[in-house]
Amino acid sequence: MKLGVETIWQDRKRVLGMPLTFTKYFLSEDRLFLQTGMLNMKMEEVLLYRVSDIGVHVSLGQRIFGVGTIIIHSSDKSAPHLELKNVKDPLVVKELIHKHVEAMKTERGVRVSEFLDDGPKRHDPCTPPPKAEHLE
């Protein structure tokens, strides 16, 4: 399937180190795509500036075949956790994704504090409480 965007990196989920599945991964300048299925296709997309954490998991079996799983955590509502399973050279790909995530955050002026949620605001004991308005 044509994405209509220029891809920087692409790969397939691999079985025994060979790309034999219908799960495909694409990285563009500003988005990461996960495409699954052959007849019924599903496409997940994460905007890179929304990515909050990137991890890599490589089991013994994956090490033997030179593949690993990249775990993406984001503030995306539809795909907050995305796993790129059994990709070739996972550490190199993770760094490539990280580089583009940081570039997109810088380009859009996104700060880390925009992703932090302190929970409900508490009253500061050093400031007077807000005046209550009474309806009479």
Secondary structure in CASP SS format (residue, H / E / C, confidence):
PFRMAT SS
TARGET T0000
AUTHOR 0000-0000-0000
METHOD secondary structure of the structure
MODEL  1
M C 1.00
K C 1.00
L C 1.00
G C 1.00
V C 1.00
E C 1.00
T E 1.00
I E 1.00
W E 1.00
Q E 1.00
D E 1.00
R E 1.00
K C 1.00
R C 1.00
V E 1.00
L C 1.00
G C 1.00
M E 1.00
P C 1.00
L C 1.00
T C 1.00
F C 1.00
T C 1.00
K E 1.00
Y E 1.00
F E 1.00
L E 1.00
S E 1.00
E C 1.00
D C 1.00
R E 1.00
L E 1.00
F E 1.00
L E 1.00
Q E 1.00
T E 1.00
G C 1.00
M C 1.00
L C 1.00
N C 1.00
M C 1.00
K E 1.00
M E 1.00
E E 1.00
E E 1.00
V E 1.00
L E 1.00
L H 1.00
Y H 1.00
R H 1.00
V E 1.00
S E 1.00
D E 1.00
I E 1.00
G E 1.00
V E 1.00
H E 1.00
V C 1.00
S C 1.00
L H 1.00
G H 1.00
Q H 1.00
R H 1.00
I H 1.00
F H 1.00
G C 1.00
V E 1.00
G E 1.00
T E 1.00
I E 1.00
I E 1.00
I E 1.00
H E 1.00
S E 1.00
S C 1.00
D C 1.00
K C 1.00
S C 1.00
A C 1.00
P C 1.00
H E 1.00
L E 1.00
E E 1.00
L E 1.00
K E 1.00
N E 1.00
V E 1.00
K E 1.00
D C 1.00
P H 1.00
L H 1.00
V H 1.00
V H 1.00
K H 1.00
E H 1.00
L H 1.00
I H 1.00
H H 1.00
K H 1.00
H H 1.00
V H 1.00
E H 1.00
A H 1.00
M H 1.00
K H 1.00
T H 1.00
E H 1.00
R H 1.00
G C 1.00
V C 1.00
R C 1.00
V H 1.00
S H 1.00
E H 1.00
F C 1.00
L C 1.00
D C 1.00
D C 1.00
G C 1.00
P C 1.00
K C 1.00
R C 1.00
H C 1.00
D C 1.00
P C 1.00
C C 1.00
T C 1.00
P C 1.00
P C 1.00
P C 1.00
K C 1.00
A C 1.00
E C 1.00
H C 1.00
L C 1.00
E C 1.00
END
